[in-house]
Amino acid sequence: MRRTTRYPVEGANSLWHVYKTVPFWKVVKNFIVIQLARYTPFLGLKNWMYRNFLKMKVGDQTSFALMVMLDVMFPEKISVGKNTVIGYNTTVLAHEYLIKEYRLGEVKIGSEVMIGANTTILPGVEIGDKAIVSAGTLVHKDVPPGAFVGGNPMRVIYTKEQLEQRWKQDEIYGEKQRESRLGE
């Protein structure tokens, strides 16, 4: 279940009430910052812009690929851990404007998470540490730590334990590589 707060509206659909819910100039500033960041190839600059202008929590060495679209209304509700990769053209939303209501929810993306290209992350979800989200996934519920998920609707493809077993002999992700890193 997504964790969102619901706000009812009367009359026209909730998008007609948008500037009652978020200041116009905040949206303009956020739009400009997000558009500049979407096209910049400099990861450090991008993270700095997100932290300083959008008030997001972004961990060290996190990588937002080109064209990532963050929530233009409430980016401060998005947090990303350290050493995470968010793939090309991914959309991260912290709001939903519906007919009779709008909803707001924090999005928490853990550390060392891999999010594939063209993924959409809805408000109010948490993606656990070391999870992998397949390209083109609609993340509409929480992702357990270490799980490999994908699809629309999203489903767990491999649990953390199943993935560890599959990678046991892998030259990059397997035990031998882990042991050599620990020995250094």
Residue, then its C-alpha position, 0 to 999 in steps of 0.5 A: m500500500r502506498r503511503t499518501t495523504r489525500y486532500p479532497v477538492e470541490g468543483a473542478n478537478s484537482l489540477w485546476h486547484v494546483y496553485k492553491t496547493v503549491p506556489f506558482w513561483k516554486v513550480v517555475k523555479n523547480f521546472i527550470v532547475i529540473q530541466l537544466a539538470r535533465y540535460t547536464p552530463f555532470l553528475g556532481l553538479k546535478n546532485w548539487m542542484y537537487r540538494n540546494f535548489l530543490k531541497m532533496k536528500v541525495g546521497d553521495q555518488t548517486s547518479f541521475a541519468l540524462m532526462v530523469m524527470l523529478d516531481v516538479m511540484f514537490p521534489e523535496k518529498i524525494s530522497v535517494g540514498k548513496n551510490t544509486v543509479i536512476g536510469y534514463n528517462t525515469t519519472v519520480l512523482a511525489h504527487e497525484y492530481l485526480i478528479k476529486e482529490y490530490r495526493l502527496g507522498e514521500v518517495k524513498i529510494g535506498s542506497e545502492v539501488m539500480i533503477g532501469a530506464n523509462t521507469t515510473i515511480l509513484p508517490g508514497v513508495e519505498i525502494g529498499d537498499k540494493a534493490i533492482v528495478s527493471a527498465g520500464t517498470l511502474v513502481h506502484k508499491d514498496v520494493p523489498p531490499g535486495a529484490f529484483v522487480g519489474g513489469n506493469p503491474m510491478r511484481v517481484i521477479y527474484t527475492k533477495e535470497q533468490l538473487e544471491q543464489r543466482w549470483k553466487q558464482d558470478e565473477i562480479y556479484g558473486e562470493k569470490q568477488r566479495e571475498s577479494r574485496l574484503g581481503e583488500 
